[in-house]
Amino acid sequence: MSKEYRKIKTKLMIIIAAILLILWITIPLYWAFKTSISYPEEAWNPGLPTKVTFENYIQLFNPYPFAKRYAIGAEAALPQPVIVPIKNSFIVAIIAATISTIMGMFAGYNLARFHYKGKRLAMYYILFTYIFPTFMLAIPLMIILKQIGLLNTLQGLIFVHLAYTLPYSILMLRSYFMEIPIELEESALIDGCTRSSSFLRITLPLSAPGLVTSFVFAFTLSWNDLLFALILLSSTELYTLPLEMNFFLWGGEIVDPIGLSTVAVFTGIIPVILYMVLQKYIIIGLVRGALKR
């Protein structure tokens, strides 16, 4: 087998693998988006829609007609307009991501800059909590929340989301802080700055891409959570978007494909928009955070 033939064979295999990967990702996305912009008579048609409508998306924010459609499509199984879980998801994801980023910033800075006994053990513990299967935390966290009166509350769900977003924020921001030369802070200390002012004036502005990346990833983790919302929330007015989508299913069957597709696309498009708007900071944050000193 000649060298030229092997190169052609390798390129061909790469192209085939790339095409299969693109199809694997694109086909489900196409089906969901196509269904979300179709009229009911074309909901199950896999081809291109003959008529396009964006009314389904508008109805997400217009409760009255959407509630009327519930009564027709999902047999009134949906207890509330989707605008309610949209609001709940934003509240939980934004607060959880903000707290996770702020706490991760201080903890990551501590691990990156200070030297003390037990620091390595703390690092191992955080790494262990990061790789720990999250579903094993469900029962203990549910008992804790019940004891402190936060079961079936959005505050309790935010508290639980921190259990798996915070370790990620700490580890990522620690790596990012380690890439910022400590000599910059030492120069500021020589010039009369205190440790806190050197952090606020020097390190914090330089770490903006890392903070943005941490916030986006924590937001995405919290936004997509279904497991803990399913376990901890029992009041329908507190449901988040992933949990609300269960109402479009009944006994393993889709009772309202248009409603399900519209909510699913909307749920997925919010993190995509966030990544697109902040991609410059995220790329810098990921690249610098991946470097090791």
Short mmCIF file of the C-alpha atoms (twelve columns), coordinates in Angstrom:
data_MODEL
# 
_entry.id   MODEL 
# 
loop_
_atom_site.group_PDB 
_atom_site.id 
_atom_site.type_symbol 
_atom_site.label_atom_id 
_atom_site.label_alt_id 
_atom_site.label_comp_id 
_atom_site.label_asym_id 
_atom_site.label_seq_id 
_atom_site.Cartn_x 
_atom_site.Cartn_y 
_atom_site.Cartn_z 
_atom_site.pdbx_PDB_model_num 
ATOM 1   C CA . MET A 1   0.000   0.000  0.000  1 
ATOM 2   C CA . SER A 2   1.574   3.249  -1.128 1 
ATOM 3   C CA . LYS A 3   1.958   6.287  1.115  1 
ATOM 4   C CA . GLU A 4   -0.268  8.362  -1.168 1 
ATOM 5   C CA . TYR A 5   -3.016  5.732  -0.995 1 
ATOM 6   C CA . ARG A 6   -2.892  5.700  2.835  1 
ATOM 7   C CA . LYS A 7   -3.189  9.499  2.954  1 
ATOM 8   C CA . ILE A 8   -6.228  9.412  0.656  1 
ATOM 9   C CA . LYS A 9   -7.789  6.632  2.734  1 
ATOM 10  C CA . THR A 10  -7.205  8.579  5.974  1 
ATOM 11  C CA . LYS A 11  -8.729  11.771 4.532  1 
ATOM 12  C CA . LEU A 12  -11.713 9.820  3.229  1 
ATOM 13  C CA . MET A 13  -12.339 8.262  6.653  1 
ATOM 14  C CA . ILE A 14  -12.106 11.683 8.307  1 
ATOM 15  C CA . ILE A 15  -14.588 13.162 5.840  1 
ATOM 16  C CA . ILE A 16  -17.043 10.272 6.331  1 
ATOM 17  C CA . ALA A 17  -16.734 10.535 10.134 1 
ATOM 18  C CA . ALA A 18  -17.286 14.313 9.967  1 
ATOM 19  C CA . ILE A 19  -20.377 13.909 7.776  1 
ATOM 20  C CA . LEU A 20  -21.825 11.255 10.109 1 
ATOM 21  C CA . LEU A 21  -21.161 13.473 13.131 1 
ATOM 22  C CA . ILE A 22  -22.797 16.480 11.484 1 
ATOM 23  C CA . LEU A 23  -25.840 14.402 10.522 1 
ATOM 24  C CA . TRP A 24  -26.028 12.933 14.041 1 
ATOM 25  C CA . ILE A 25  -26.214 16.431 15.509 1 
ATOM 26  C CA . THR A 26  -28.170 18.195 12.785 1 
ATOM 27  C CA . ILE A 27  -31.077 15.809 12.142 1 
ATOM 28  C CA . PRO A 28  -32.613 15.993 15.668 1 
ATOM 29  C CA . LEU A 29  -32.092 19.771 15.746 1 
ATOM 30  C CA . TYR A 30  -33.670 20.143 12.333 1 
ATOM 31  C CA . TRP A 31  -36.687 18.026 13.348 1 
ATOM 32  C CA . ALA A 32  -37.233 20.017 16.539 1 
ATOM 33  C CA . PHE A 33  -36.891 23.430 14.845 1 
ATOM 34  C CA . LYS A 34  -38.949 22.410 11.814 1 
ATOM 35  C CA . THR A 35  -41.777 21.151 14.047 1 
ATOM 36  C CA . SER A 36  -41.685 24.313 16.163 1 
ATOM 37  C CA . ILE A 37  -42.365 26.507 13.099 1 
ATOM 38  C CA . SER A 38  -45.017 24.209 11.560 1 
ATOM 39  C CA . TYR A 39  -48.780 24.156 11.724 1 
ATOM 40  C CA . PRO A 40  -50.433 21.175 13.492 1 
ATOM 41  C CA . GLU A 41  -51.244 19.331 10.249 1 
ATOM 42  C CA . GLU A 42  -47.514 19.131 9.398  1 
ATOM 43  C CA . ALA A 43  -46.210 18.372 12.881 1 
ATOM 44  C CA . TRP A 44  -45.304 14.744 12.097 1 
ATOM 45  C CA . ASN A 45  -44.122 15.365 8.532  1 
ATOM 46  C CA . PRO A 46  -40.301 14.912 8.361  1 
ATOM 47  C CA . GLY A 47  -39.954 17.002 5.186  1 
ATOM 48  C CA . LEU A 48  -39.715 20.738 4.798  1 
ATOM 49  C CA . PRO A 49  -42.785 22.675 6.026  1 
ATOM 50  C CA . THR A 50  -45.009 24.106 3.276  1 
ATOM 51  C CA . LYS A 51  -46.097 26.928 5.576  1 
ATOM 52  C CA . VAL A 52  -44.011 28.542 8.302  1 
ATOM 53  C CA . THR A 53  -45.284 30.205 11.459 1 
ATOM 54  C CA . PHE A 54  -43.534 31.728 14.453 1 
ATOM 55  C CA . GLU A 55  -46.762 32.007 16.380 1 
ATOM 56  C CA . ASN A 56  -45.706 29.056 18.539 1 
ATOM 57  C CA . TYR A 57  -42.773 31.073 19.896 1 
ATOM 58  C CA . ILE A 58  -44.884 34.187 20.383 1 
ATOM 59  C CA . GLN A 59  -47.374 32.136 22.377 1 
ATOM 60  C CA . LEU A 60  -44.642 31.227 24.859 1 
ATOM 61  C CA . PHE A 61  -44.870 34.808 26.089 1 
ATOM 62  C CA . ASN A 62  -48.592 35.268 25.571 1 
ATOM 63  C CA . PRO A 63  -50.270 33.085 28.183 1 
ATOM 64  C CA . TYR A 64  -53.903 33.309 27.153 1 
ATOM 65  C CA . PRO A 65  -53.847 31.777 23.636 1 
ATOM 66  C CA . PHE A 66  -51.184 29.327 24.767 1 
ATOM 67  C CA . ALA A 67  -53.445 28.130 27.557 1 
ATOM 68  C CA . LYS A 68  -56.205 27.707 25.005 1 
ATOM 69  C CA . ARG A 69  -53.927 25.551 22.883 1 
ATOM 70  C CA . TYR A 70  -53.098 23.423 25.892 1 
ATOM 71  C CA . ALA A 71  -56.717 22.529 26.231 1 
ATOM 72  C CA . ILE A 72  -56.789 21.349 22.616 1 
ATOM 73  C CA . GLY A 73  -53.406 19.659 22.252 1 
ATOM 74  C CA . ALA A 74  -52.357 18.335 25.616 1 
ATOM 75  C CA . GLU A 75  -55.877 17.819 26.938 1 
ATOM 76  C CA . ALA A 76  -55.406 20.495 29.561 1 
ATOM 77  C CA . ALA A 77  -52.612 18.490 31.210 1 
ATOM 78  C CA . LEU A 78  -50.417 21.587 31.341 1 
ATOM 79  C CA . PRO A 79  -51.292 23.523 34.480 1 
ATOM 80  C CA . GLN A 80  -49.805 26.919 33.580 1 
ATOM 81  C CA . PRO A 81  -48.462 29.089 30.752 1 
ATOM 82  C CA . VAL A 82  -44.867 28.340 29.767 1 
ATOM 83  C CA . ILE A 83  -43.888 31.888 30.639 1 
ATOM 84  C CA . VAL A 84  -43.930 30.803 34.321 1 
ATOM 85  C CA . PRO A 85  -41.253 28.055 34.002 1 
ATOM 86  C CA . ILE A 86  -39.238 30.347 31.697 1 
ATOM 87  C CA . LYS A 87  -39.156 32.926 34.480 1 
ATOM 88  C CA . ASN A 88  -38.305 30.267 37.078 1 
ATOM 89  C CA . SER A 89  -35.466 28.872 34.957 1 
ATOM 90  C CA . PHE A 90  -33.957 32.332 34.473 1 
ATOM 91  C CA . ILE A 91  -34.186 33.112 38.199 1 
ATOM 92  C CA . VAL A 92  -32.565 29.840 39.250 1 
ATOM 93  C CA . ALA A 93  -29.853 29.768 36.559 1 
ATOM 94  C CA . ILE A 94  -28.805 33.433 36.884 1 
ATOM 95  C CA . ILE A 95  -28.642 33.409 40.696 1 
ATOM 96  C CA . ALA A 96  -26.918 30.008 40.858 1 
ATOM 97  C CA . ALA A 97  -24.360 31.047 38.208 1 
ATOM 98  C CA . THR A 98  -23.714 34.409 39.903 1 
ATOM 99  C CA . ILE A 99  -23.199 32.899 43.372 1 
ATOM 100 C CA . SER A 100 -21.106 30.076 41.925 1 
ATOM 101 C CA . THR A 101 -18.863 32.535 40.061 1 
ATOM 102 C CA . ILE A 102 -18.388 34.858 43.051 1 
ATOM 103 C CA . MET A 103 -17.662 32.037 45.504 1 
ATOM 104 C CA . GLY A 104 -15.522 30.261 42.918 1 
ATOM 105 C CA . MET A 105 -13.548 33.486 42.393 1 
ATOM 106 C CA . PHE A 106 -12.565 33.784 46.055 1 
ATOM 107 C CA . ALA A 107 -11.923 30.063 46.514 1 
ATOM 108 C CA . GLY A 108 -9.968  29.812 43.254 1 
ATOM 109 C CA . TYR A 109 -7.849  32.836 44.164 1 
ATOM 110 C CA . ASN A 110 -7.148  31.348 47.566 1 
ATOM 111 C CA . LEU A 111 -5.966  28.056 46.047 1 
ATOM 112 C CA . ALA A 112 -3.920  29.804 43.366 1 
ATOM 113 C CA . ARG A 113 -2.093  32.380 45.491 1 
ATOM 114 C CA . PHE A 114 -1.814  31.227 49.106 1 
ATOM 115 C CA . HIS A 115 0.218   28.384 50.570 1 
ATOM 116 C CA . TYR A 116 -0.981  26.638 53.719 1 
ATOM 117 C CA . LYS A 117 -1.223  23.223 55.286 1 
ATOM 118 C CA . GLY A 118 -4.097  21.146 53.913 1 
ATOM 119 C CA . LYS A 119 -4.299  23.020 50.598 1 
ATOM 120 C CA . ARG A 120 -3.574  19.900 48.557 1 
ATOM 121 C CA . LEU A 121 -6.210  17.972 50.519 1 
ATOM 122 C CA . ALA A 122 -8.738  20.751 49.817 1 
ATOM 123 C CA . MET A 123 -7.921  20.519 46.107 1 
ATOM 124 C CA . TYR A 124 -8.477  16.756 46.100 1 
ATOM 125 C CA . TYR A 125 -11.764 17.205 47.953 1 
ATOM 126 C CA . ILE A 126 -13.050 19.766 45.441 1 
ATOM 127 C CA . LEU A 127 -11.959 17.526 42.557 1 
ATOM 128 C CA . PHE A 128 -13.748 14.595 44.199 1 
ATOM 129 C CA . THR A 129 -16.994 16.569 44.538 1 
ATOM 130 C CA . TYR A 130 -16.676 17.614 40.874 1 
ATOM 131 C CA . ILE A 131 -16.455 14.030 39.587 1 
ATOM 132 C CA . PHE A 132 -18.900 12.642 42.156 1 
ATOM 133 C CA . PRO A 133 -22.121 11.372 40.494 1 
ATOM 134 C CA . THR A 134 -24.638 14.132 41.181 1 
ATOM 135 C CA . PHE A 135 -27.638 11.806 41.438 1 
ATOM 136 C CA . MET A 136 -26.098 10.296 44.620 1 
ATOM 137 C CA . LEU A 137 -26.566 13.709 46.257 1 
ATOM 138 C CA . ALA A 138 -30.297 13.774 45.606 1 
ATOM 139 C CA . ILE A 139 -31.575 12.006 48.737 1 
ATOM 140 C CA . PRO A 140 -29.182 13.657 51.253 1 
ATOM 141 C CA . LEU A 141 -29.866 17.090 49.787 1 
ATOM 142 C CA . MET A 142 -33.603 16.502 49.859 1 
ATOM 143 C CA . ILE A 143 -33.412 15.590 53.570 1 
ATOM 144 C CA . ILE A 144 -31.270 18.672 54.305 1 
ATOM 145 C CA . LEU A 145 -33.629 20.998 52.436 1 
ATOM 146 C CA . LYS A 146 -36.620 19.537 54.255 1 
ATOM 147 C CA . GLN A 147 -34.941 20.116 57.617 1 
ATOM 148 C CA . ILE A 148 -34.149 23.775 56.842 1 
ATOM 149 C CA . GLY A 149 -37.516 24.468 55.197 1 
ATOM 150 C CA . LEU A 150 -36.274 24.933 51.622 1 
ATOM 151 C CA . LEU A 151 -37.822 21.856 50.047 1 
ATOM 152 C CA . ASN A 152 -40.080 22.739 47.121 1 
ATOM 153 C CA . THR A 153 -38.638 26.246 46.789 1 
ATOM 154 C CA . LEU A 154 -36.543 27.946 44.123 1 
ATOM 155 C CA . GLN A 155 -34.066 28.946 46.833 1 
ATOM 156 C CA . GLY A 156 -33.574 25.272 47.658 1 
ATOM 157 C CA . LEU A 157 -33.035 24.417 43.995 1 
ATOM 158 C CA . ILE A 158 -30.432 27.193 43.688 1 
ATOM 159 C CA . PHE A 159 -28.693 25.840 46.792 1 
ATOM 160 C CA . VAL A 160 -28.581 22.350 45.268 1 
ATOM 161 C CA . HIS A 161 -27.298 23.578 41.914 1 
ATOM 162 C CA . LEU A 162 -24.328 25.120 43.715 1 
ATOM 163 C CA . ALA A 163 -23.322 21.605 44.789 1 
ATOM 164 C CA . TYR A 164 -22.164 20.808 41.268 1 
ATOM 165 C CA . THR A 165 -21.581 24.233 39.667 1 
ATOM 166 C CA . LEU A 166 -19.307 25.551 42.421 1 
ATOM 167 C CA . PRO A 167 -16.577 22.852 42.133 1 
ATOM 168 C CA . TYR A 168 -16.323 23.551 38.418 1 
ATOM 169 C CA . SER A 169 -16.059 27.320 38.989 1 
ATOM 170 C CA . ILE A 170 -13.380 26.884 41.659 1 
ATOM 171 C CA . LEU A 171 -11.205 24.589 39.554 1 
ATOM 172 C CA . MET A 172 -11.529 26.673 36.396 1 
ATOM 173 C CA . LEU A 173 -10.868 30.013 38.089 1 
ATOM 174 C CA . ARG A 174 -7.938  28.576 40.056 1 
ATOM 175 C CA . SER A 175 -6.279  27.600 36.773 1 
ATOM 176 C CA . TYR A 176 -7.053  31.030 35.354 1 
ATOM 177 C CA . PHE A 177 -5.605  32.922 38.349 1 
ATOM 178 C CA . MET A 178 -2.448  30.811 38.148 1 
ATOM 179 C CA . GLU A 179 -1.890  32.097 34.621 1 
ATOM 180 C CA . ILE A 180 -1.906  35.716 35.788 1 
ATOM 181 C CA . PRO A 181 1.702   36.632 36.744 1 
ATOM 182 C CA . ILE A 182 1.982   37.059 40.489 1 
ATOM 183 C CA . GLU A 183 4.677   39.698 39.826 1 
ATOM 184 C CA . LEU A 184 1.918   42.152 38.868 1 
ATOM 185 C CA . GLU A 185 0.378   41.882 42.327 1 
ATOM 186 C CA . GLU A 186 3.792   42.055 44.013 1 
ATOM 187 C CA . SER A 187 4.542   45.297 42.156 1 
ATOM 188 C CA . ALA A 188 1.229   46.734 43.324 1 
ATOM 189 C CA . LEU A 189 2.032   45.737 46.926 1 
ATOM 190 C CA . ILE A 190 5.416   47.479 46.662 1 
ATOM 191 C CA . ASP A 191 3.640   50.600 45.370 1 
ATOM 192 C CA . GLY A 192 1.501   50.686 48.503 1 
ATOM 193 C CA . CYS A 193 -1.563  48.637 47.608 1 
ATOM 194 C CA . THR A 194 -3.026  46.236 50.116 1 
ATOM 195 C CA . ARG A 195 -3.690  42.617 49.209 1 
ATOM 196 C CA . SER A 196 -7.391  43.317 48.629 1 
ATOM 197 C CA . SER A 197 -6.805  46.476 46.563 1 
ATOM 198 C CA . SER A 198 -4.202  44.731 44.403 1 
ATOM 199 C CA . PHE A 199 -6.743  41.976 43.796 1 
ATOM 200 C CA . LEU A 200 -9.487  44.459 42.895 1 
ATOM 201 C CA . ARG A 201 -7.303  46.741 40.745 1 
ATOM 202 C CA . ILE A 202 -4.949  44.238 39.085 1 
ATOM 203 C CA . THR A 203 -6.139  40.645 39.210 1 
ATOM 204 C CA . LEU A 204 -9.888  41.076 38.938 1 
ATOM 205 C CA . PRO A 205 -9.874  43.078 35.659 1 
ATOM 206 C CA . LEU A 206 -7.406  40.627 34.115 1 
ATOM 207 C CA . SER A 207 -9.554  37.676 35.148 1 
ATOM 208 C CA . ALA A 208 -12.736 38.970 33.434 1 
ATOM 209 C CA . PRO A 209 -12.673 36.307 30.638 1 
ATOM 210 C CA . GLY A 210 -12.324 33.547 33.253 1 
ATOM 211 C CA . LEU A 211 -15.209 34.946 35.293 1 
ATOM 212 C CA . VAL A 212 -17.411 35.208 32.196 1 
ATOM 213 C CA . THR A 213 -16.567 31.629 31.200 1 
ATOM 214 C CA . SER A 214 -17.307 30.369 34.696 1 
ATOM 215 C CA . PHE A 215 -20.667 32.184 34.728 1 
ATOM 216 C CA . VAL A 216 -21.708 30.833 31.312 1 
ATOM 217 C CA . PHE A 217 -20.836 27.238 32.139 1 
ATOM 218 C CA . ALA A 218 -22.526 27.414 35.552 1 
ATOM 219 C CA . PHE A 219 -25.591 29.020 33.939 1 
ATOM 220 C CA . THR A 220 -25.760 26.226 31.359 1 
ATOM 221 C CA . LEU A 221 -25.457 23.487 33.993 1 
ATOM 222 C CA . SER A 222 -28.212 25.027 36.094 1 
ATOM 223 C CA . TRP A 223 -30.424 25.900 33.104 1 
ATOM 224 C CA . ASN A 224 -30.392 22.309 31.796 1 
ATOM 225 C CA . ASP A 225 -30.983 20.584 35.134 1 
ATOM 226 C CA . LEU A 226 -33.893 18.168 35.202 1 
ATOM 227 C CA . LEU A 227 -32.932 15.657 37.887 1 
ATOM 228 C CA . PHE A 228 -32.939 17.923 40.932 1 
ATOM 229 C CA . ALA A 229 -35.920 19.979 39.750 1 
ATOM 230 C CA . LEU A 230 -37.864 16.740 39.347 1 
ATOM 231 C CA . ILE A 231 -36.956 15.553 42.848 1 
ATOM 232 C CA . LEU A 232 -37.175 18.802 44.794 1 
ATOM 233 C CA . LEU A 233 -40.073 20.705 43.214 1 
ATOM 234 C CA . SER A 234 -43.667 19.557 43.626 1 
ATOM 235 C CA . SER A 235 -45.601 22.817 43.087 1 
ATOM 236 C CA . THR A 236 -46.352 23.418 39.418 1 
ATOM 237 C CA . GLU A 237 -45.919 27.178 39.763 1 
ATOM 238 C CA . LEU A 238 -42.245 26.528 40.650 1 
ATOM 239 C CA . TYR A 239 -41.458 24.255 37.711 1 
ATOM 240 C CA . THR A 240 -38.465 25.065 35.504 1 
ATOM 241 C CA . LEU A 241 -38.376 24.625 31.721 1 
ATOM 242 C CA . PRO A 242 -36.823 21.098 31.597 1 
ATOM 243 C CA . LEU A 243 -39.421 19.926 34.104 1 
ATOM 244 C CA . GLU A 244 -42.289 21.595 32.261 1 
ATOM 245 C CA . MET A 245 -41.452 19.637 29.108 1 
ATOM 246 C CA . ASN A 246 -42.601 16.435 30.819 1 
ATOM 247 C CA . PHE A 247 -46.180 17.666 30.434 1 
ATOM 248 C CA . PHE A 248 -45.893 17.288 26.686 1 
ATOM 249 C CA . LEU A 249 -45.301 13.550 27.199 1 
ATOM 250 C CA . TRP A 250 -47.820 11.038 28.409 1 
ATOM 251 C CA . GLY A 251 -47.029 7.328  28.830 1 
ATOM 252 C CA . GLY A 252 -43.949 7.656  26.618 1 
ATOM 253 C CA . GLU A 253 -45.964 9.338  23.835 1 
ATOM 254 C CA . ILE A 254 -45.721 12.942 22.645 1 
ATOM 255 C CA . VAL A 255 -49.166 14.507 23.057 1 
ATOM 256 C CA . ASP A 256 -48.233 17.924 21.651 1 
ATOM 257 C CA . PRO A 257 -45.191 17.754 19.294 1 
ATOM 258 C CA . ILE A 258 -45.374 21.446 18.380 1 
ATOM 259 C CA . GLY A 259 -45.488 22.584 22.001 1 
ATOM 260 C CA . LEU A 260 -42.680 20.197 22.975 1 
ATOM 261 C CA . SER A 261 -40.461 21.258 20.060 1 
ATOM 262 C CA . THR A 262 -41.056 24.967 20.662 1 
ATOM 263 C CA . VAL A 263 -40.148 24.767 24.338 1 
ATOM 264 C CA . ALA A 264 -37.182 22.448 23.624 1 
ATOM 265 C CA . VAL A 265 -35.743 24.786 20.966 1 
ATOM 266 C CA . PHE A 266 -36.261 27.817 23.207 1 
ATOM 267 C CA . THR A 267 -34.603 25.977 26.111 1 
ATOM 268 C CA . GLY A 268 -31.597 25.125 23.963 1 
ATOM 269 C CA . ILE A 269 -31.277 28.440 22.170 1 
ATOM 270 C CA . ILE A 270 -30.754 30.553 25.312 1 
ATOM 271 C CA . PRO A 271 -27.326 29.017 26.148 1 
ATOM 272 C CA . VAL A 272 -26.432 29.163 22.432 1 
ATOM 273 C CA . ILE A 273 -27.149 32.913 22.325 1 
ATOM 274 C CA . LEU A 274 -25.150 33.363 25.517 1 
ATOM 275 C CA . TYR A 275 -22.174 31.526 24.020 1 
ATOM 276 C CA . MET A 276 -22.400 33.491 20.762 1 
ATOM 277 C CA . VAL A 277 -22.536 36.872 22.511 1 
ATOM 278 C CA . LEU A 278 -19.702 36.064 24.913 1 
ATOM 279 C CA . GLN A 279 -17.632 33.724 22.723 1 
ATOM 280 C CA . LYS A 280 -14.593 36.038 22.701 1 
ATOM 281 C CA . TYR A 281 -14.328 35.929 26.488 1 
ATOM 282 C CA . ILE A 282 -15.167 32.230 26.666 1 
ATOM 283 C CA . ILE A 283 -12.424 31.239 24.217 1 
ATOM 284 C CA . ILE A 284 -9.848  33.300 26.116 1 
ATOM 285 C CA . GLY A 285 -11.097 31.919 29.428 1 
ATOM 286 C CA . LEU A 286 -10.962 28.316 28.242 1 
ATOM 287 C CA . VAL A 287 -7.531  28.633 26.650 1 
ATOM 288 C CA . ARG A 288 -5.912  30.353 29.633 1 
ATOM 289 C CA . GLY A 289 -7.717  28.128 32.108 1 
ATOM 290 C CA . ALA A 290 -6.408  25.038 30.328 1 
ATOM 291 C CA . LEU A 291 -2.787  26.147 30.609 1 
ATOM 292 C CA . LYS A 292 -0.763  24.855 33.541 1 
ATOM 293 C CA . ARG A 293 2.150   26.476 35.272 1 
# 
